[in-house]
Each structure stands twice: as structure tokens, then as C-alpha cells.
Amino acid sequence: MKNSAFLDTSLHYFEKAIVTNNYKNYDVYYERGVLYRNDSGDYAKAIQDFKTSIEINPFHLYSHLNLGWCLKFNNQIEESYIAFKNAMKYFPNNKQVKKGINEMEKLINR
């Protein structure tokens, strides 16, 4: 299966899962965000899905991490820093969150 056919098929099933779960399943948004990030490089759509996942479940670490990194890859450095700082509220001892904050601080302070 070609990558675009895989992407189209996957997105179709994610949309069905979102509707079936009454738009309230954070994990479906997270997984679709990963698909957008990895398979289409569409950081804007990935960012939106990670934000939605966090709105539904703010305790989903990987949504926070992926949001922060996607914002960085989309050249939204200050927004990335804010996303990692927000993640710190829920995961104050997480090394990956601290790494994201440190990296964004270095980029901001250049």
C-alpha cells in the first residue's frame, strides 16, 4: 500500500473512531496526531490533535511531549517552551519535560 493510501485509510478510521467516541477519547486524538506528525509531516494538524488530547486528558504525558516537539519543529519556539512549561505542572519530575524546557530556553536566549 502506498504511503498516501495508508494515510488516507488511517485518517478515515481515526475520524470514525473520533465520532464513535463522541469526540471524547484523548488517545484517538493522540494517535492521529502521531500519524500526522510521522506520515504526513503536517505539524499544524498534529499540534491541534495533541492539544485536543490534552484538553480531554491533561495527564497524558506523550501528548504534552509531542505537542512541545511539534511546535518546535513548526518553528514555534516560544509556544513550544510554554507547552513544556505547562507539562511541568502535571509531570514536575519528568526528565523529558525538563529536557524540552532546557532546549527551548537555549533557543529563546540565543
C-alpha positions as CSV (number, residue, x, y, z in Angstrom):
1,M,0.0,0.0,0.0
2,K,1.4,3.4,-0.9
3,N,2.0,5.9,1.9
4,S,-0.7,8.2,0.7
5,A,-3.2,5.4,0.6
6,F,-2.2,4.3,4.0
7,L,-2.5,7.8,5.3
8,D,-6.0,8.3,3.8
9,T,-7.2,4.9,5.1
10,S,-5.9,5.6,8.5
11,L,-7.3,9.1,8.7
12,H,-10.7,7.7,7.7
13,Y,-10.7,5.2,10.5
14,F,-9.5,7.8,13.0
15,E,-12.3,10.1,12.0
16,K,-14.8,7.2,12.6
17,A,-13.3,6.4,16.0
18,I,-13.5,10.1,17.0
19,V,-17.2,10.3,16.1
20,T,-18.0,6.9,17.6
21,N,-16.4,8.0,20.9
22,N,-18.4,11.2,20.9
23,Y,-15.2,13.3,20.4
24,K,-14.0,12.4,23.9
25,N,-11.3,9.8,23.5
26,Y,-7.9,11.5,24.1
27,D,-6.0,8.5,22.9
28,V,-7.6,8.6,19.4
29,Y,-6.5,12.3,19.0
30,Y,-3.1,11.4,20.3
31,E,-2.6,8.6,17.8
32,R,-3.9,10.6,14.9
33,G,-1.5,13.4,15.9
34,V,1.3,10.9,15.7
35,L,0.1,9.9,12.3
36,Y,0.0,13.5,11.1
37,R,3.5,14.1,12.5
38,N,5.2,11.0,11.3
39,D,3.4,10.1,8.0
40,S,2.3,13.4,6.6
41,G,4.6,15.9,8.3
42,D,1.6,18.1,8.9
43,Y,2.7,19.7,12.2
44,A,-0.3,22.1,12.3
45,K,-2.8,19.2,12.3
46,A,-0.7,17.2,14.7
47,I,-0.4,20.2,17.1
48,Q,-4.2,20.6,17.1
49,D,-4.7,16.9,17.8
50,F,-2.2,16.9,20.7
51,K,-3.9,20.0,22.1
52,T,-7.3,18.3,21.9
53,S,-5.9,15.2,23.6
54,I,-4.5,17.3,26.4
55,E,-7.9,19.1,26.8
56,I,-9.6,15.8,27.3
57,N,-6.9,14.3,29.5
58,P,-4.2,16.7,30.8
59,F,-2.4,13.7,32.4
60,H,-1.3,12.1,29.1
61,L,2.4,12.7,29.1
62,Y,3.1,11.8,25.5
63,S,0.5,14.3,24.2
64,H,2.4,17.0,26.1
65,L,5.8,15.9,24.8
66,N,4.6,15.5,21.2
67,L,2.9,18.9,21.4
68,G,6.1,20.6,22.6
69,W,8.3,19.0,19.9
70,C,5.8,19.5,17.1
71,L,5.7,23.2,18.0
72,K,9.5,23.3,17.9
73,F,9.6,21.5,14.5
74,N,7.0,24.0,13.3
75,N,9.3,26.9,14.3
76,Q,7.1,28.0,17.2
77,I,9.8,28.0,19.8
78,E,8.1,30.2,22.4
79,E,4.9,28.2,22.1
80,S,6.9,25.1,22.5
81,Y,8.5,26.4,25.6
82,I,5.1,27.3,27.0
83,A,3.8,23.8,26.2
84,F,6.7,22.2,28.0
85,K,6.2,24.5,31.0
86,N,2.5,23.5,31.1
87,A,3.5,19.9,31.0
88,M,5.7,20.6,34.1
89,K,2.6,21.3,36.1
90,Y,1.5,17.7,35.6
91,F,4.9,16.0,35.4
92,P,7.3,18.0,37.6
93,N,10.0,15.3,37.8
94,N,9.9,14.1,34.2
95,K,13.3,14.2,32.5
96,Q,11.9,14.5,29.0
97,V,9.8,17.5,30.0
98,K,12.8,19.1,31.7
99,K,14.9,18.4,28.6
100,G,12.3,20.2,26.4
101,I,12.3,23.2,28.6
102,N,16.1,23.4,28.7
103,E,16.3,23.1,24.9
104,M,13.7,25.7,24.3
105,E,15.3,28.1,26.8
106,K,18.6,27.8,24.8
107,L,16.9,28.6,21.6
108,I,15.0,31.5,23.0
109,N,18.1,33.0,24.7
110,R,20.3,33.0,21.5
